């Protein structure tokens, strides 16, 4: 029925039309920002990811913005996190990114380098109330692509009720890796293996990154190469070598069985190392009354390697027709104290001091804010936006570390495997 | 999945029917039949377990779903998840999501039936210049992975200002862009005796009359299996609506389902599962009502040489 000549004709027709279409895509306007008036408002599109709760809060914030800025209407849209990036990739290729977007740090460099995002340094957004150490995380080569809405910091979560039932004292806020390991072993031993000490913290990329910073090593150099050696990585994975397979650390099999919930959220471990904005999720998953936060362990008590990371950023499309309106909306979302009151810590702790001071925090929110205040003296500059393909590297770090826990790889083998992947990826994106 | 279940289950039946009763005693036959039914039941239990798990979990509180909870039933049985699920998301009611899904699914069925049957008639019964080239091109579109055309297609609809409407999702159905269904109907029509339309032509019928009075009634099995597949595919489609719809008011169910699970905040697995159960109902009912036609449709098309 179908012969080769027919097939080739089809392919030729297809290719030609695709080329014609691609040509259409480039002819967009680059005119300066159009403005509206109260009678004839301009409409900007704003899109975010998140659940029902965030949609409700954002709707309130948008209503407030429209009330204060009658010349701008905001059309809000949302999807889930995974779908969000598929949609953005298609829109970027098709030239139709929304005017203003909620953004994640790991995608900033990718879209910024492809000139998809507006340089927010060219528009009027007030960043006076921001920590100076935080702003570089939204900048690439001197251009500001993202303004952080809020911050989170790394922490050790623990469940005080579980510790009390085992007769173990709560951490006092300062510990070395040796003390932390002993603590994990104690939990495992005293509970007779019913509650594990924690997950293997050496399998968490950001914990590794923080340990590198404690040793004054940057994970990535400015030109996007690896800043650490294989030996650093082996040394890191050796930290918990004696704990793997004991009740101090939950086994990888168990972690996989519990997915998508975390072992901590499933009440299987007493501690977890991760970002402080997971508090609400852990409370909901575990049903625990109270969870607390402690700083990460460090062998140098003056250098905890901690930093504030933007939990999300606000960016604008490079092709937006309404630069001025977009800038005003971003400024409002990051600085306005009333917006802080609406979101509380559901986006993370507000990054702008104006917004933070204008917000009253209670209960869980207060715990997270207090934690970030308590580590203030240890905070150093946030790292630059991660390299392109960082998500892949982080995922492969996790995979290799879990193979290590399964006993499928030795520490040397694991380091070799990860380095090979990382070097290939960096070469590809160079 | 639903499409393959029926034929595979009916196969052993067919084998049993071919048994020669004389060569075996009644006792052996009974043992064989018992073993067959036990194995079939065990397999059914394995296959249906995820469904059972889903229904059971819909009645559990969020903290008892997944994780270290292994029991199927919870003592804290409640309908709370269904209440949350029916509340809607971000000011859009769940009923709205259902309506949107229904509009899309029914639109897809109507469009596909209308356009695919007409195109199939042309390919199967009318001799026009370049027929085989066009037919070949149509088949070639089946070989094109969907992911290759996403971006060019998006650009077209974006330039036409049709993003955030149902047009990009439905227009293809009305223009017979689903080559699979056209092909299915062409094959079906080719098996209908040509003498029928020749007789109609002698009686003075034109193409329109032949198509509506002769072909359509004879094609019922093909039309029904097409409707079922296009309904289910449209009902389950996630990527198309994700890319083309922006306003949450227009989202169909698969997009809404994902909004309950947010890795960056807290996930409401309970509400998501409850909504999955609700979302499954229409497809299940649709399948139960039409399932005998599916078997009929598949067997009349597939087994005729």
Interface residues (C-beta under 8 A of the other chain):
Chain A: X1 X2 X3 X6 X7 X9 X10 X11 X13 X14 X17 X18 X21 X22 X24 X25 X45 X47 X49 X50 X51 X52 X53 X54 X55 X56 X58 X59 X75 X77 X78 X79 X80 X81 X82 X83 X86 X87 X90 X91 X93 X94 X95 X96 X98 X258 X259 X260 X261 X265 X266 X267 X268 X277 X280 X281 X283 X284 X285 X286 X287 X346
Chain B: X62 X63 X66 X67 X68 X69 X89 X90 X91 X132 X133 X135 X136 X137 X139 X140 X141 X144 X150 X151 X152 X154 X155 X156 X158 X159 X163 X238 X239 X242 X243 X246 X247 X248 X255 X258 X259 X260 X261 X262 X263 X264 X265 X266 X267 X268
